[in-house]
């Protein structure tokens, strides 16, 4: 579970460093940050069925 979260956060960081260049990219920064967190949580939620009946 932690490995998936780390992978999403690293991917998010790479995207931030690649695409966010100046202050006008604030919306892109926000979407990248939210997608990185939500993506990891969504994958964890889908994998939760393995542990709960």
mmCIF file as Biopython writes it, N, C-alpha, C and O atoms, coordinates in Angstrom:
data_model
#
loop_
_atom_site.group_PDB
_atom_site.id
_atom_site.type_symbol
_atom_site.label_atom_id
_atom_site.label_alt_id
_atom_site.label_comp_id
_atom_site.label_asym_id
_atom_site.label_entity_id
_atom_site.label_seq_id
_atom_site.pdbx_PDB_ins_code
_atom_site.Cartn_x
_atom_site.Cartn_y
_atom_site.Cartn_z
_atom_site.occupancy
_atom_site.B_iso_or_equiv
_atom_site.auth_seq_id
_atom_site.auth_asym_id
_atom_site.pdbx_PDB_model_num
ATOM 1   N N  . UNK A ? 1  ? 0.829   -1.171 0.000   1.0 0.0 1  A 1 
ATOM 2   C CA . UNK A ? 1  ? 0.000   0.000  0.000   1.0 0.0 1  A 1 
ATOM 3   C C  . UNK A ? 1  ? 0.885   1.250  0.000   1.0 0.0 1  A 1 
ATOM 4   O O  . UNK A ? 1  ? 0.600   2.202  -0.727  1.0 0.0 1  A 1 
ATOM 5   N N  . UNK A ? 2  ? 1.894   1.261  0.758   1.0 0.0 2  A 1 
ATOM 6   C CA . UNK A ? 2  ? 2.771   2.434  0.821   1.0 0.0 2  A 1 
ATOM 7   C C  . UNK A ? 2  ? 3.551   2.601  -0.486  1.0 0.0 2  A 1 
ATOM 8   O O  . UNK A ? 2  ? 3.838   3.724  -0.902  1.0 0.0 2  A 1 
ATOM 9   N N  . UNK A ? 3  ? 3.887   1.498  -1.120  1.0 0.0 3  A 1 
ATOM 10  C CA . UNK A ? 3  ? 4.641   1.567  -2.370  1.0 0.0 3  A 1 
ATOM 11  C C  . UNK A ? 3  ? 3.814   2.247  -3.467  1.0 0.0 3  A 1 
ATOM 12  O O  . UNK A ? 3  ? 4.338   3.059  -4.229  1.0 0.0 3  A 1 
ATOM 13  N N  . UNK A ? 4  ? 2.529   1.914  -3.544  1.0 0.0 4  A 1 
ATOM 14  C CA . UNK A ? 4  ? 1.662   2.573  -4.530  1.0 0.0 4  A 1 
ATOM 15  C C  . UNK A ? 4  ? 1.569   4.065  -4.251  1.0 0.0 4  A 1 
ATOM 16  O O  . UNK A ? 4  ? 1.607   4.874  -5.178  1.0 0.0 4  A 1 
ATOM 17  N N  . UNK A ? 5  ? 1.449   4.432  -2.995  1.0 0.0 5  A 1 
ATOM 18  C CA . UNK A ? 5  ? 1.368   5.845  -2.630  1.0 0.0 5  A 1 
ATOM 19  C C  . UNK A ? 5  ? 2.658   6.569  -2.996  1.0 0.0 5  A 1 
ATOM 20  O O  . UNK A ? 5  ? 2.613   7.677  -3.531  1.0 0.0 5  A 1 
ATOM 21  N N  . UNK A ? 6  ? 3.773   5.976  -2.722  1.0 0.0 6  A 1 
ATOM 22  C CA . UNK A ? 6  ? 5.063   6.583  -3.067  1.0 0.0 6  A 1 
ATOM 23  C C  . UNK A ? 6  ? 5.199   6.731  -4.576  1.0 0.0 6  A 1 
ATOM 24  O O  . UNK A ? 6  ? 5.692   7.751  -5.057  1.0 0.0 6  A 1 
ATOM 25  N N  . UNK A ? 7  ? 4.769   5.730  -5.320  1.0 0.0 7  A 1 
ATOM 26  C CA . UNK A ? 7  ? 4.855   5.809  -6.782  1.0 0.0 7  A 1 
ATOM 27  C C  . UNK A ? 7  ? 4.000   6.943  -7.324  1.0 0.0 7  A 1 
ATOM 28  O O  . UNK A ? 7  ? 4.441   7.682  -8.205  1.0 0.0 7  A 1 
ATOM 29  N N  . UNK A ? 8  ? 2.778   7.093  -6.808  1.0 0.0 8  A 1 
ATOM 30  C CA . UNK A ? 8  ? 1.931   8.191  -7.258  1.0 0.0 8  A 1 
ATOM 31  C C  . UNK A ? 8  ? 2.526   9.540  -6.882  1.0 0.0 8  A 1 
ATOM 32  O O  . UNK A ? 8  ? 2.458   10.480 -7.674  1.0 0.0 8  A 1 
ATOM 33  N N  . UNK A ? 9  ? 3.098   9.655  -5.716  1.0 0.0 9  A 1 
ATOM 34  C CA . UNK A ? 9  ? 3.684   10.923 -5.294  1.0 0.0 9  A 1 
ATOM 35  C C  . UNK A ? 9  ? 4.918   11.269 -6.127  1.0 0.0 9  A 1 
ATOM 36  O O  . UNK A ? 9  ? 5.131   12.434 -6.462  1.0 0.0 9  A 1 
ATOM 37  N N  . UNK A ? 10 ? 5.724   10.273 -6.459  1.0 0.0 10 A 1 
ATOM 38  C CA . UNK A ? 10 ? 6.902   10.518 -7.296  1.0 0.0 10 A 1 
ATOM 39  C C  . UNK A ? 10 ? 6.466   10.922 -8.702  1.0 0.0 10 A 1 
ATOM 40  O O  . UNK A ? 10 ? 7.043   11.834 -9.295  1.0 0.0 10 A 1 
ATOM 41  N N  . UNK A ? 11 ? 5.451   10.246 -9.234  1.0 0.0 11 A 1 
ATOM 42  C CA . UNK A ? 11 ? 4.930   10.620 -10.546 1.0 0.0 11 A 1 
ATOM 43  C C  . UNK A ? 11 ? 4.377   12.042 -10.528 1.0 0.0 11 A 1 
ATOM 44  O O  . UNK A ? 11 ? 4.593   12.809 -11.466 1.0 0.0 11 A 1 
ATOM 45  N N  . UNK A ? 12 ? 3.675   12.384 -9.477  1.0 0.0 12 A 1 
ATOM 46  C CA . UNK A ? 12 ? 3.146   13.736 -9.328  1.0 0.0 12 A 1 
ATOM 47  C C  . UNK A ? 12 ? 4.280   14.759 -9.272  1.0 0.0 12 A 1 
ATOM 48  O O  . UNK A ? 12 ? 4.191   15.814 -9.901  1.0 0.0 12 A 1 
ATOM 49  N N  . UNK A ? 13 ? 5.319   14.465 -8.544  1.0 0.0 13 A 1 
ATOM 50  C CA . UNK A ? 13 ? 6.466   15.373 -8.454  1.0 0.0 13 A 1 
ATOM 51  C C  . UNK A ? 13 ? 7.147   15.554 -9.808  1.0 0.0 13 A 1 
ATOM 52  O O  . UNK A ? 13 ? 7.528   16.666 -10.173 1.0 0.0 13 A 1 
ATOM 53  N N  . UNK A ? 14 ? 7.298   14.468 -10.542 1.0 0.0 14 A 1 
ATOM 54  C CA . UNK A ? 14 ? 7.912   14.552 -11.873 1.0 0.0 14 A 1 
ATOM 55  C C  . UNK A ? 14 ? 7.069   15.425 -12.795 1.0 0.0 14 A 1 
ATOM 56  O O  . UNK A ? 14 ? 7.597   16.262 -13.526 1.0 0.0 14 A 1 
ATOM 57  N N  . UNK A ? 15 ? 5.741   15.220 -12.753 1.0 0.0 15 A 1 
ATOM 58  C CA . UNK A ? 15 ? 4.856   16.045 -13.573 1.0 0.0 15 A 1 
ATOM 59  C C  . UNK A ? 15 ? 4.926   17.517 -13.168 1.0 0.0 15 A 1 
ATOM 60  O O  . UNK A ? 15 ? 4.912   18.402 -14.024 1.0 0.0 15 A 1 
ATOM 61  N N  . UNK A ? 16 ? 5.001   17.774 -11.865 1.0 0.0 16 A 1 
ATOM 62  C CA . UNK A ? 16 ? 5.108   19.159 -11.404 1.0 0.0 16 A 1 
ATOM 63  C C  . UNK A ? 16 ? 6.383   19.820 -11.907 1.0 0.0 16 A 1 
ATOM 64  O O  . UNK A ? 16 ? 6.358   20.951 -12.393 1.0 0.0 16 A 1 
ATOM 65  N N  . UNK A ? 17 ? 7.484   19.115 -11.787 1.0 0.0 17 A 1 
ATOM 66  C CA . UNK A ? 17 ? 8.764   19.685 -12.207 1.0 0.0 17 A 1 
ATOM 67  C C  . UNK A ? 17 ? 8.854   19.838 -13.715 1.0 0.0 17 A 1 
ATOM 68  O O  . UNK A ? 17 ? 9.602   20.677 -14.216 1.0 0.0 17 A 1 
ATOM 69  N N  . UNK A ? 18 ? 8.087   19.023 -14.439 1.0 0.0 18 A 1 
ATOM 70  C CA . UNK A ? 18 ? 8.124   19.079 -15.893 1.0 0.0 18 A 1 
ATOM 71  C C  . UNK A ? 18 ? 7.231   20.176 -16.461 1.0 0.0 18 A 1 
ATOM 72  O O  . UNK A ? 18 ? 7.635   20.904 -17.367 1.0 0.0 18 A 1 
ATOM 73  N N  . UNK A ? 19 ? 6.017   20.294 -15.928 1.0 0.0 19 A 1 
ATOM 74  C CA . UNK A ? 19 ? 5.023   21.160 -16.570 1.0 0.0 19 A 1 
ATOM 75  C C  . UNK A ? 19 ? 4.771   22.494 -15.879 1.0 0.0 19 A 1 
ATOM 76  O O  . UNK A ? 19 ? 4.352   23.444 -16.539 1.0 0.0 19 A 1 
ATOM 77  N N  . UNK A ? 20 ? 5.007   22.597 -14.601 1.0 0.0 20 A 1 
ATOM 78  C CA . UNK A ? 20 ? 4.739   23.855 -13.902 1.0 0.0 20 A 1 
ATOM 79  C C  . UNK A ? 20 ? 5.996   24.710 -13.951 1.0 0.0 20 A 1 
ATOM 80  O O  . UNK A ? 20 ? 7.020   24.387 -13.350 1.0 0.0 20 A 1 
ATOM 81  N N  . UNK A ? 21 ? 5.884   25.815 -14.687 1.0 0.0 21 A 1 
ATOM 82  C CA . UNK A ? 21 ? 7.073   26.651 -14.910 1.0 0.0 21 A 1 
ATOM 83  C C  . UNK A ? 21 ? 6.983   28.030 -14.262 1.0 0.0 21 A 1 
ATOM 84  O O  . UNK A ? 21 ? 7.998   28.577 -13.831 1.0 0.0 21 A 1 
ATOM 85  N N  . UNK A ? 22 ? 5.787   28.594 -14.191 1.0 0.0 22 A 1 
ATOM 86  C CA . UNK A ? 22 ? 5.669   29.929 -13.610 1.0 0.0 22 A 1 
ATOM 87  C C  . UNK A ? 22 ? 4.332   30.067 -12.880 1.0 0.0 22 A 1 
ATOM 88  O O  . UNK A ? 22 ? 3.579   29.103 -12.742 1.0 0.0 22 A 1 
ATOM 89  N N  . UNK A ? 23 ? 4.061   31.270 -12.424 1.0 0.0 23 A 1 
ATOM 90  C CA . UNK A ? 23 ? 2.884   31.510 -11.583 1.0 0.0 23 A 1 
ATOM 91  C C  . UNK A ? 23 ? 1.566   31.298 -12.316 1.0 0.0 23 A 1 
ATOM 92  O O  . UNK A ? 23 ? 0.542   31.057 -11.677 1.0 0.0 23 A 1 
ATOM 93  N N  . UNK A ? 24 ? 1.569   31.382 -13.622 1.0 0.0 24 A 1 
ATOM 94  C CA . UNK A ? 24 ? 0.332   31.210 -14.383 1.0 0.0 24 A 1 
ATOM 95  C C  . UNK A ? 24 ? -0.109  29.747 -14.444 1.0 0.0 24 A 1 
ATOM 96  O O  . UNK A ? 24 ? -1.228  29.466 -14.871 1.0 0.0 24 A 1 
ATOM 97  N N  . UNK A ? 25 ? 0.731   28.824 -14.032 1.0 0.0 25 A 1 
ATOM 98  C CA . UNK A ? 25 ? 0.421   27.395 -14.048 1.0 0.0 25 A 1 
ATOM 99  C C  . UNK A ? 25 ? -0.161  26.914 -12.719 1.0 0.0 25 A 1 
ATOM 100 O O  . UNK A ? 25 ? -0.037  25.741 -12.367 1.0 0.0 25 A 1 
ATOM 101 N N  . UNK A ? 26 ? -0.791  27.821 -11.994 1.0 0.0 26 A 1 
ATOM 102 C CA . UNK A ? 26 ? -1.328  27.473 -10.677 1.0 0.0 26 A 1 
ATOM 103 C C  . UNK A ? 26 ? -2.403  26.388 -10.768 1.0 0.0 26 A 1 
ATOM 104 O O  . UNK A ? 26 ? -2.424  25.475 -9.944  1.0 0.0 26 A 1 
ATOM 105 N N  . UNK A ? 27 ? -3.287  26.475 -11.751 1.0 0.0 27 A 1 
ATOM 106 C CA . UNK A ? 27 ? -4.346  25.482 -11.908 1.0 0.0 27 A 1 
ATOM 107 C C  . UNK A ? 27 ? -3.766  24.113 -12.253 1.0 0.0 27 A 1 
ATOM 108 O O  . UNK A ? 27 ? -4.243  23.094 -11.753 1.0 0.0 27 A 1 
ATOM 109 N N  . UNK A ? 28 ? -2.758  24.086 -13.089 1.0 0.0 28 A 1 
ATOM 110 C CA . UNK A ? 28 ? -2.090  22.827 -13.426 1.0 0.0 28 A 1 
ATOM 111 C C  . UNK A ? 28 ? -1.412  22.231 -12.194 1.0 0.0 28 A 1 
ATOM 112 O O  . UNK A ? 28 ? -1.437  21.016 -11.996 1.0 0.0 28 A 1 
ATOM 113 N N  . UNK A ? 29 ? -0.815  23.074 -11.378 1.0 0.0 29 A 1 
ATOM 114 C CA . UNK A ? 29 ? -0.207  22.630 -10.125 1.0 0.0 29 A 1 
ATOM 115 C C  . UNK A ? 29 ? -1.248  21.996 -9.209  1.0 0.0 29 A 1 
ATOM 116 O O  . UNK A ? 29 ? -1.017  20.935 -8.630  1.0 0.0 29 A 1 
ATOM 117 N N  . UNK A ? 30 ? -2.393  22.655 -9.086  1.0 0.0 30 A 1 
ATOM 118 C CA . UNK A ? 30 ? -3.454  22.145 -8.214  1.0 0.0 30 A 1 
ATOM 119 C C  . UNK A ? 30 ? -3.981  20.803 -8.720  1.0 0.0 30 A 1 
ATOM 120 O O  . UNK A ? 30 ? -4.133  19.861 -7.942  1.0 0.0 30 A 1 
ATOM 121 N N  . UNK A ? 31 ? -4.256  20.715 -10.007 1.0 0.0 31 A 1 
ATOM 122 C CA . UNK A ? 31 ? -4.776  19.462 -10.564 1.0 0.0 31 A 1 
ATOM 123 C C  . UNK A ? 31 ? -3.763  18.327 -10.411 1.0 0.0 31 A 1 
ATOM 124 O O  . UNK A ? 31 ? -4.155  17.202 -10.100 1.0 0.0 31 A 1 
ATOM 125 N N  . UNK A ? 32 ? -2.507  18.586 -10.617 1.0 0.0 32 A 1 
ATOM 126 C CA . UNK A ? 32 ? -1.484  17.551 -10.491 1.0 0.0 32 A 1 
ATOM 127 C C  . UNK A ? 32 ? -1.383  17.071 -9.051  1.0 0.0 32 A 1 
ATOM 128 O O  . UNK A ? 32 ? -1.265  15.870 -8.808  1.0 0.0 32 A 1 
ATOM 129 N N  . UNK A ? 33 ? -1.427  17.976 -8.109  1.0 0.0 33 A 1 
ATOM 130 C CA . UNK A ? 33 ? -1.347  17.609 -6.701  1.0 0.0 33 A 1 
ATOM 131 C C  . UNK A ? 33 ? -2.559  16.803 -6.262  1.0 0.0 33 A 1 
ATOM 132 O O  . UNK A ? 33 ? -2.419  15.786 -5.584  1.0 0.0 33 A 1 
ATOM 133 N N  . UNK A ? 34 ? -3.738  17.251 -6.643  1.0 0.0 34 A 1 
ATOM 134 C CA . UNK A ? 34 ? -4.970  16.550 -6.268  1.0 0.0 34 A 1 
ATOM 135 C C  . UNK A ? 34 ? -5.036  15.192 -6.929  1.0 0.0 34 A 1 
ATOM 136 O O  . UNK A ? 34 ? -5.421  14.215 -6.285  1.0 0.0 34 A 1 
ATOM 137 N N  . UNK A ? 35 ? -4.672  15.102 -8.197  1.0 0.0 35 A 1 
ATOM 138 C CA . UNK A ? 35 ? -4.715  13.828 -8.906  1.0 0.0 35 A 1 
ATOM 139 C C  . UNK A ? 35 ? -3.720  12.830 -8.316  1.0 0.0 35 A 1 
ATOM 140 O O  . UNK A ? 35 ? -4.016  11.638 -8.241  1.0 0.0 35 A 1 
ATOM 141 N N  . UNK A ? 36 ? -2.566  13.294 -7.905  1.0 0.0 36 A 1 
ATOM 142 C CA . UNK A ? 36 ? -1.588  12.400 -7.285  1.0 0.0 36 A 1 
ATOM 143 C C  . UNK A ? 36 ? -2.104  11.809 -5.991  1.0 0.0 36 A 1 
ATOM 144 O O  . UNK A ? 36 ? -1.930  10.615 -5.750  1.0 0.0 36 A 1 
ATOM 145 N N  . UNK A ? 37 ? -2.721  12.596 -5.171  1.0 0.0 37 A 1 
ATOM 146 C CA . UNK A ? 37 ? -3.270  12.099 -3.902  1.0 0.0 37 A 1 
ATOM 147 C C  . UNK A ? 37 ? -4.510  11.247 -4.119  1.0 0.0 37 A 1 
ATOM 148 O O  . UNK A ? 37 ? -4.640  10.169 -3.539  1.0 0.0 37 A 1 
ATOM 149 N N  . UNK A ? 38 ? -5.412  11.728 -4.948  1.0 0.0 38 A 1 
ATOM 150 C CA . UNK A ? 38 ? -6.655  10.991 -5.185  1.0 0.0 38 A 1 
ATOM 151 C C  . UNK A ? 38 ? -6.398  9.684  -5.927  1.0 0.0 38 A 1 
ATOM 152 O O  . UNK A ? 38 ? -7.066  8.684  -5.663  1.0 0.0 38 A 1 
ATOM 153 N N  . UNK A ? 39 ? -5.455  9.680  -6.834  1.0 0.0 39 A 1 
ATOM 154 C CA . UNK A ? 39 ? -5.140  8.452  -7.576  1.0 0.0 39 A 1 
ATOM 155 C C  . UNK A ? 39 ? -4.636  7.349  -6.664  1.0 0.0 39 A 1 
ATOM 156 O O  . UNK A ? 39 ? -5.051  6.197  -6.791  1.0 0.0 39 A 1 
ATOM 157 N N  . UNK A ? 40 ? -3.760  7.688  -5.763  1.0 0.0 40 A 1 
ATOM 158 C CA . UNK A ? 40 ? -3.238  6.692  -4.825  1.0 0.0 40 A 1 
ATOM 159 C C  . UNK A ? 40 ? -4.350  6.181  -3.920  1.0 0.0 40 A 1 
ATOM 160 O O  . UNK A ? 40 ? -4.432  4.985  -3.644  1.0 0.0 40 A 1 
ATOM 161 N N  . UNK A ? 41 ? -5.199  7.082  -3.463  1.0 0.0 41 A 1 
ATOM 162 C CA . UNK A ? 41 ? -6.300  6.661  -2.597  1.0 0.0 41 A 1 
ATOM 163 C C  . UNK A ? 41 ? -7.320  5.823  -3.346  1.0 0.0 41 A 1 
ATOM 164 O O  . UNK A ? 41 ? -7.873  4.882  -2.778  1.0 0.0 41 A 1 
ATOM 165 N N  . UNK A ? 42 ? -7.579  6.135  -4.593  1.0 0.0 42 A 1 
ATOM 166 C CA . UNK A ? 42 ? -8.521  5.353  -5.385  1.0 0.0 42 A 1 
ATOM 167 C C  . UNK A ? 42 ? -8.006  3.939  -5.613  1.0 0.0 42 A 1 
ATOM 168 O O  . UNK A ? 42 ? -8.763  2.977  -5.487  1.0 0.0 42 A 1 
ATOM 169 N N  . UNK A ? 43 ? -6.750  3.806  -5.942  1.0 0.0 43 A 1 
ATOM 170 C CA . UNK A ? 43 ? -6.164  2.472  -6.132  1.0 0.0 43 A 1 
ATOM 171 C C  . UNK A ? 43 ? -6.219  1.686  -4.826  1.0 0.0 43 A 1 
ATOM 172 O O  . UNK A ? 43 ? -6.541  0.498  -4.838  1.0 0.0 43 A 1 
ATOM 173 N N  . UNK A ? 44 ? -5.914  2.323  -3.712  1.0 0.0 44 A 1 
ATOM 174 C CA . UNK A ? 44 ? -5.989  1.646  -2.420  1.0 0.0 44 A 1 
ATOM 175 C C  . UNK A ? 44 ? -7.420  1.226  -2.099  1.0 0.0 44 A 1 
ATOM 176 O O  . UNK A ? 44 ? -7.634  0.147  -1.546  1.0 0.0 44 A 1 
ATOM 177 N N  . UNK A ? 45 ? -8.403  2.062  -2.438  1.0 0.0 45 A 1 
ATOM 178 C CA . UNK A ? 45 ? -9.805  1.734  -2.193  1.0 0.0 45 A 1 
ATOM 179 C C  . UNK A ? 45 ? -10.235 0.536  -3.031  1.0 0.0 45 A 1 
ATOM 180 O O  . UNK A ? 45 ? -10.958 -0.333 -2.543  1.0 0.0 45 A 1 
ATOM 181 N N  . UNK A ? 46 ? -9.798  0.483  -4.288  1.0 0.0 46 A 1 
ATOM 182 C CA . UNK A ? 46 ? -10.150 -0.644 -5.132  1.0 0.0 46 A 1 
ATOM 183 C C  . UNK A ? 46 ? -9.510  -1.940 -4.653  1.0 0.0 46 A 1 
ATOM 184 O O  . UNK A ? 46 ? -10.110 -3.007 -4.779  1.0 0.0 46 A 1 
ATOM 185 N N  . UNK A ? 47 ? -8.319  -1.863 -4.113  1.0 0.0 47 A 1 
ATOM 186 C CA . UNK A ? 47 ? -7.624  -3.045 -3.594  1.0 0.0 47 A 1 
ATOM 187 C C  . UNK A ? 47 ? -8.138  -3.469 -2.228  1.0 0.0 47 A 1 
ATOM 188 O O  . UNK A ? 47 ? -7.786  -4.544 -1.742  1.0 0.0 47 A 1 
ATOM 189 N N  . UNK A ? 48 ? -8.962  -2.642 -1.606  1.0 0.0 48 A 1 
ATOM 190 C CA . UNK A ? 48 ? -9.485  -2.928 -0.283  1.0 0.0 48 A 1 
ATOM 191 C C  . UNK A ? 48 ? -10.375 -4.170 -0.280  1.0 0.0 48 A 1 
ATOM 192 O O  . UNK A ? 48 ? -10.481 -4.850 0.740   1.0 0.0 48 A 1 
ATOM 193 N N  . UNK A ? 49 ? -11.015 -4.472 -1.414  1.0 0.0 49 A 1 
ATOM 194 C CA . UNK A ? 49 ? -11.880 -5.658 -1.494  1.0 0.0 49 A 1 
ATOM 195 C C  . UNK A ? 49 ? -11.114 -6.944 -1.210  1.0 0.0 49 A 1 
ATOM 196 O O  . UNK A ? 49 ? -11.699 -7.940 -0.787  1.0 0.0 49 A 1 
ATOM 197 N N  . UNK A ? 50 ? -9.825  -6.919 -1.440  1.0 0.0 50 A 1 
ATOM 198 C CA . UNK A ? 50 ? -9.001  -8.100 -1.185  1.0 0.0 50 A 1 
ATOM 199 C C  . UNK A ? 50 ? -8.955  -8.419 0.322   1.0 0.0 50 A 1 
ATOM 200 O O  . UNK A ? 50 ? -8.833  -9.580 0.713   1.0 0.0 50 A 1 
ATOM 201 N N  . UNK A ? 51 ? -9.053  -7.388 1.148   1.0 0.0 51 A 1 
ATOM 202 C CA . UNK A ? 51 ? -8.914  -7.558 2.583   1.0 0.0 51 A 1 
ATOM 203 C C  . UNK A ? 51 ? -10.237 -7.576 3.348   1.0 0.0 51 A 1 
ATOM 204 O O  . UNK A ? 51 ? -10.299 -8.074 4.472   1.0 0.0 51 A 1 
ATOM 205 N N  . UNK A ? 52 ? -11.291 -7.034 2.744   1.0 0.0 52 A 1 
ATOM 206 C CA . UNK A ? 52 ? -12.606 -6.981 3.404   1.0 0.0 52 A 1 
ATOM 207 C C  . UNK A ? 52 ? -13.619 -7.782 2.605   1.0 0.0 52 A 1 
ATOM 208 O O  . UNK A ? 52 ? -13.572 -7.821 1.376   1.0 0.0 52 A 1 
ATOM 209 N N  . UNK A ? 53 ? -14.513 -8.404 3.306   1.0 0.0 53 A 1 
ATOM 210 C CA . UNK A ? 53 ? -15.556 -9.166 2.604   1.0 0.0 53 A 1 
ATOM 211 C C  . UNK A ? 53 ? -16.868 -8.415 2.635   1.0 0.0 53 A 1 
ATOM 212 O O  . UNK A ? 53 ? -17.866 -8.894 2.097   1.0 0.0 53 A 1 
#
